[in-house]
Amino acid sequence: MGGLGGGKQQLEYGQQGLALAERINYTKGRILCGIRVGYLTGSVKGIELLLKTNALCEKVHDRYNQAQAFRYLGYFYGGQKGLPYYLKALKIGEELKIPEIENPINGLLAYWYKDNNILDSALYYNQKSYESFLPTNNHGYIVQNIKIYGQVYSKMGRYDLSLDYFRRTLAYQKKYNLGEGGNGEIFGEMARVFKGQGQLDSASYYADLSLVQGQKRNSVRNILSAATTLFELNQTKNPTEALKYYLLATAARDTLYSLEKMRQIERLTYDEQNRQQQQLQEREKELQAQQLIALKQKSEIEKLKSEAEKK
């Protein structure tokens, strides 16, 4: 996955700003541009830059921007490795009373806990995020909160409540002209809910909508989810159609697997480079310690010789 948000031009401007800040040794500029470029770059290179920027924040006691670095590190690491960074960003945000609009960490924690099936925590942090954004009329964040409610209640088996939130999400997007970017995911969620309730015609309808949106936006995860649902719905009543969806889902799964393997290779390469660098630094420290001991011993020997000569 790339950065959270983007634009090639923004990345180029950020890189130019970072290069200038490093050239004139402007610490604040290095921090701000480092976070921005790391955010836009994502993946291994983005993580490497964010770690360096975080270390610089630590050095100059810039805790506000350290919270931003921690938040992005949590996002790009993901999984169990990402949670500690999210919690560090949360802690700093609470201590400095950083507004949620400037450090939207509660929503990210809601996503994390939802994805890891810790659903009570997901609802707790989603509610905190929703209450923070509601007075701001920041519709992009609010619609995400509404969607998360639907996803969490779906996992809890509270299907009527889940469908209500998904419908509210679609209506909210339409009301505030937020585009159709997330519709494929929502349609897919609704298809799975209807399938779980045994409403197979509705499940097929929304799975079809989800697949169309996924193909339109080239969303591999969306295509995989929708095609899998359609395969399951058709494998008994229409084997020919089921085979079509099975092949589509398999192709999407293979694509995701290849992408994930590439990310793993990048991470392993990065981790190995870090390990080698740490070993080199440890050897250099050992060598410096040995040199200091040798110099001290030499000084003591010379001192003893000098005292002997005086006698």
N, C-alpha and C positions, 0 to 999 in steps of 0.2 A: 504494500500500500504506500502511496505517496504521501505528501503533506496533507494536512487537514483542509486546506483551502489553497487557492493557488494562483496560477497565472505565471507563465514563463517570464513575462516582463517584470512582474513583482520580484521574482527570484533573482533576476539579473540586477535590478536596482539594489536589492538587499546585499548581494555579493559585492557589488561595487562599493556600497557603504561600508561593509565589513572590511574590505581591503584598505579603504581610506583610513578607517578608524585604527586598524593595526599599524598602518604606515606612520601615522602621527601619534600613535600610542594614546588614543583617546578611549579610556576604559569604559565610560558610559556608552559610547557608540559601539564598542566591541560587544557589549552585553546586549544592547537592543537589537543590533543587526544579527548577532549570533543566534538569538532566540528566533528572530524572524526567518532567517535563512534555514535554520534547523527545522522549524515548523513547516516551511514550504518544501523542503527537500525530503523529509521523512526517511524511512528505511534506515539502513546502517549508517550511511553518511550523515543523515540528520541527527541520529542518536549520538554519534561521535562528537559532532559540533555542540549539541545541547549539553553533553557531559562536560566539555571544556568550558562552555559558557557558565554552567552551574558552578564549576570550580572557581571561576573568576568572580561570580556573585558571592561565593563564600569568602573569598579573599578580601573583598571590599565591603562585606557586610550589607549587600544589597538584597534584602530578604524579599522585597516586593517582586523583583524580577526573578528571584530564585523560585518563587511559587509558580511563575509562568513556565520556567524550565522544567520543574518537577511535573507539572501537569502534562506537558507534551511528551516527556519521557514515559510517563505512565501510559499515555495513549499509544505511542509507537512500540513500546515493549509488549504491552498487552498481557493477558493471562495473569498468572500468579506473580510474575516478575514486575508487572505494571502496577499492581495494587499498592505496594509500599510508597511508590512515587506519588500516586494520587493522594494517599493519606498525609504525606509530607506537605503537599500543596494545600490540602484542606487545613492542616494545623497552622501553617503560616497565615493563610487567609483569615482564619478565625482570630488569631493573635493580633494581626494588623487591622482587622475589621475591613478587609478588602471586599468591595461590593461584588456580588455574584456576576454582574455583567462584565466586570474586569477579570474575574477569576472563576469562570463557570465550571467549578469542580463538582458540585453536587449532582448535576446532570450526568457527568461522566461516571461518577460513582454509581448512580442509578443504573446506567447501562452495564457497568461491570458486574454488579450484583445480580442484575437480571440474567445476563449471559451465563453466570455461574450458579443460577438457580437458588440464590439466597434472597428469596422474594420479599420477605418482610423488610429487609434492609433496602432493597430496590425501591419499594414504595416509600420508605422513610426519606431517602435522599431525593427521590423524584418530587415528593411533596415540598421539600425545602427549596428545590430549584424552581418549581412552579410558582410557589408563593413569592419568591424573589423577583421573578420576571413579570408576573402578572401586572404590577403597577407600572412597569416600564413600557408596556405595549410592544415588547420585542417579540414579534409574531413568530420569527424563525425558531426561537428557543421554546416558546410556549407550545407550538405545534408538536415539537419533539417530546415535550412532557406529556401531552395528551396521548401520543402514540405509545409511549412507554407504559402508561397506565393500561392501555389495551393489551400490550404484549405480556405484561406481568399477570393481569387477571386471566388471560388465556392460559398461561402456565399453571395458574392456581385452579383451573377448571371452572372458573366463574364466567361461563361463555356469554351469557346475556350481557353482563357488564362489559366484557371484553369487546363484543360487537358494537355496543353503544359508543365506546371510546374510539373505535376504529372509524365509525361513521362520523363522529365529531371531528376526527382528524381530517378526513376528506372534506368535510364542510368548511372547516377552518381554513384549510389550504385554498379552497375556492374563493371564500369570502375575502381573503387578504391577498389574492393573486400570488401565491407562493410557488406556483408551478406544479408540475406533475412528477417531479423527480423521485418522490418517495412513494408514489401510488402503487408501483409494482410490488413493493415490499408489503404494503398494507393489504392489497388484494390477496397476496399469497397467505398472509396471516388469516384473513377472513375465510379463505378457502379451507384452511386447516381446521378452523373452528367449526365451520358447517360440516365438514367431513366427520369430525369428532362427534357432532350431534346427530349424524345419520342423514343430514339434509344434502344428499349427494348431487342433486341438480344444481343447487346453489353453490356447492363446493366446486363443481365443474365450471360453472359460469365465472366465478371469481378467479379460479386457477387459470382459465383462458385469458382473462384480462391481465393477470399477473405476467403470464408468459409473453403476451404482446408488448407490455411495458418493458420487460426485461430485454427482449430482442431489440426493441426500439432504442434503448439506452446502452445496449451491449453490457448488461449487468450479468456476469457469469453466475454469481450466487443466486440472483433472482431467477434466472433460467433454470438452474439446478433444482431449486425449491419447487417452482411451478411444474416443471416437467415430471418431477418425482411424484407430486400429488396427482397429476393427470394419468401417469402410468398406473398408480395404485387404483384409481377410480375406473380405469378401462380394462385392466388385465383379465377380468372375468367376462364382462359383457361385450367387449370389442378388442380381441387380441391383436388385430392388425394395427389399430390406433395405439394400443398399449406398447407395441414394439417400437413404433415411431417415437413415442415419448421416452421409452427406455434408452434408445440410442442417443436421443438428445440429452438426457440427463447424464448418461455415461460420458459423452463428449465434454459436457460442462464440468463434471467431476474430475476428469483427467486434466482439464485446463487448470482448475483450481489446485490440483495436486502438483502440477508442474510449477505453478507460481509459488506455492508454499515451499517446494524443494529449493527453488532459487533463493528464496528468503533465508531458508535454513543454511544454505551454503554461504550466503553473504554473512550471516551471523557467526557461523563457525569460523570463517576466515577472519572476521573482525575480532572474535574472542581469542583466536590463536595469535594474531598480531599483538593484541593487548598482553597476552601471557608472555610472549617473547620479550616485549618491551619491559614488562615488570621484572623478568629475570635479568635482563641487561642492567636495569637500574639497581637491582639488588647486588649484582656482581660489582658494579661501579662503587656502590656504598662499601662493600667488603674490601675492595681494593684501596679505597680512600682510608678506611679504618686501619688496614695493614700498613699503609704508607705513614700514617700518623704515629702508629706504634714504633715503626722503624726509625722515624725521625726523633721520637722521644728517647728511644734506646741509644741512638747515636749521640744525642745531646748529653745523656747521662754518662756515657763512656768518655766523651770529651771532657766533661766536668771532672770525672775521676782522674783522668790523665793529668789535667791541669793542677789538681790538688796534689797529686803525687810528685809532680815536677817541683812544686813549691817547697815540698818537704826535702 
